Amino acid sequence: MIWLGNVSKHYSGSDRPAVDQLQLTVERGEIFGFLGPNGAGKTTTIKMITGILEPDAGDIEVEGISLRKDPLSAKKKIGYVPDGAEPFPRLTGMEYIGFMADIYEVDPETRRRRIPELLEKFGMEHAVGDLIDGYSRGMKQKITLIAALLHRPSVWILDEPMVGLDPKSASVLKEEMKTYSREGRTVFFSTHVLEVAERLCDRLAILKDGRLVAKGKLEELRRGTGGEVTDERSLENLFLELTGT
């Protein structure tokens, strides 16, 4: 579960907040899509949820733990895949996975079982011994996904996770997201691929200029813009209406 209570963030030199009084709750077992045009505040919000940035106002809770009061305990609940992941280039893939496993205190038995399983799923078993510096963007994305999944986080946060992935790996990722949801874990992800969000997400939120302009199930978004129950407008059309793009 993720809870944001009137969260705001302002960058020096900007005449408006990057995120403005954002109030949002993401429940356990949800695949939650976080959408918005470039510059809407999505990545800033994600960096605040993961504790990389501190909000100027408001509070954030992960699994009921306040990031202000107990940031380390909250972060232990999270698996995070950033946009344009750049793992340490002078480590091999296996060294990076081991490093992340150490940070999250993953026990030896879980490592023995989970690492080969995840490497095979994402087709990285033959490249895991190579230096990350030689990886393609897609391979860097996959090794970051593997490292973020290893400790089976209760909250999985992904910022543009499909970028750079081949079709097979993208399919594996979507199945992993569905599995996490069925297990009662929270999946929170941002994407510009609206077709994927439309098919995968239980609920959605749309951000514009740092403010929330809509949230709910697709049917609720349609009704919120004046649609009927039988409305068949795609998420893309709704997105364009709500953001004015």
N, C-alpha and C positions, 0 to 999 in steps of 0.2 A: 504494500500500500504506500502511496505517495500523497502527501498533503502539502499544499502551498497556501499560506495565509497572508493575503494582501502583500505579496512580494514585489518589490521595486528595485531597479538597478539603473543608475545613471553613470555614463562615462564622461570624464572630463573633456570639455571642448565641444560637447553635443548640446543642442538647444532643446532636446526632448529625451525622456527616459528611454532606455533600451527595452526595459520591461516596466510596466506601469500598473501597480496594484493588482497583480495577478492572483486570482483565487481559483484553486483547482484541486479536485480530489480524484485520484486514480485508485480503483479498488483492486483487491487481490483477485487473481484469476482473469484479469482483463488484458486484452491486447489493445493498447490505447495509442491512437495516432495523433501526432502533434504536427500540425500543418501551418503553413504561412509562406508568403512571398519572401524573397531574399531581404534581409535586414529587418524582418518582423520581430526578432528577439528570441527565436527558437533555441539557437545554440547558447546564447547567454543564459536562458532559463535552464537548459540542461547542465551547463557548467555550475550553476548555483545548486541544482539538485544533487550533483555529485560532489559538491564541496570545493570545487576548483576556484569558484568566485564566491564572495560573500555578499549577500544582498544588502542594500542600503537600508531597507525597511522590510518588516514582515518576518515570518519564520517558515521553515520547511521541516517536515517530518518524514522520515523513511521508516516504515514498519513501527510507527509510533514513537520513534526516537528523534528528538530535535537535533538538527545539525548545528544549531548555535550552542546547545548545552553539552552535547556528547558527540562531536563530529566523527571520532574514530569508530565508535560502535555503529553509527548510522552508515558509514562508508563500508563497513564489513558486510552489510546486507546487499551491497550493490555490485553488479557486474556492468562495466561501462565500456562501450565501443565508440570512440570519438569519430567525428567526420575527418576523413583523410588521415587515418591512423598511421603513425610513424614510430613503430617500436625501435628500441635501441639498435642501431645499424651494425655495431661491432659484436653483437651477440649472435649465436646461432638461434634458429627457431626453438630448439629444445632448451637452450639456456634461458631464453626469454620466458618460455612456459614455466620452467622451474623457478625462475625469479618471482613470477606472479603467484605461483603456488606457495612459495615461502611467505610472501606478503599476506596471503589470505589463510595461512596456516593449514593448508590442505594435507591431510594425513597420507602416509605412504601407500596404504591400500587403495585409497581413492585415486591417487596418482597412477598407480599400476594399472587400474581398471579403466579410468576415464581417458587418459592421454592417448593410448592407441585407438580407442573407440572414436574420439573426436578427430584425430589425425586422418583416420580412414574416411570418416564422413565427409570431410572437407578436401580430401585428396591431397593431403600434405605429408603423408608418411615418407615419401622419397625425398622431400626437400627440407625436412625438419633439422637435419644436420648441417645445412648450409648457412652461411652468414646472411642475416636479414638485409644487409646492404645490397646484396645481389637479387633480392626479391622484386617482382613486379608489384604494382599497386594492389592488384587483386590478392596476391600471396600475402602481402602485409596485412590486408584486411582479414584474411582467413586466420592467420596466426594470432591476430588480436582477438578475433571471435573465440577461438579455441581457449586462449588464456582467460578470457572473461567468463567463459562457461564452466571452467574446470571446477570451481568451488560451489557450483549450483546455487547461484545467488537467488535470494527471494525476490529481488527487484533487478530486472535486466533493462538497462538504458542504452539505446542505440541511436546515434546521430547519423543519418543518411547511410544506413548499413549496407544497402544494395550496390553502392557505387563501386565499380571495379570488379565486381564478382561475375564469374562466368555463369551461364544459365543453370548448370547443375548445382553449383554452390549456392546460388540464390534460392533455388528450390529447397535445398537442405536447410538453409537458414529459416525459410518460412515454416517448414515442418517443425524445426526446433522451437520457434516462437509459439506454434500451436500446442506443442507438447508442454511447454512451460505454463501456458494458460490452463490447460487441462489439469495440471498438477497444483493449481491454486496459486501460482506465482504471478507476479506483475511484469508485463512487458510494456515499456514506454519507448516509442520510437518516432523520430522525425523523418520525413521523406518528402521528396518532390514527385515521387512516382505515385500519382493519385490512384491509378488502377489497382496497385498493390494495397494501398490503404483501404480502398473501398471493399476489396475482397477479404482482407485479413482482420480489420479492426472491429472490436465490439463497440467502442465509442471513439469519438474524434473531438479534437479541439482545434479551432482555427484562430491564429494570432495575426493581427495587423497593427503595425506601428507600436508594438509592445503591449497592446491591449487585446483581451479576449473578445472576439466578435461572435463566436458561436461554439457550443459544445453539446455533445449528446450523440445518440445513435443517428445513422444516416436519415432514417425516417423523420426523426425529430428536427434535424437540420432542414429538411424539406418543408415541414410544416412551419418552422420558424421564419422561413422566407416567403410564406404565403402559399405553399404547395398543399395539395390534397393528399389523402392517404394513398391514392392510386398514382401519385406523381412518380414518374420514372426518370426524372432528371439525374444525370450522373453526378458523382462527387466533383468532377472537374467543373461542370457547369455551376454547381453550388459554390465552389471555391471562387470562381471568377466573379459571381454575383456578390459574395460576401466581402471580398477583398477589393473589389473595384478594379481588378487587373484584367 
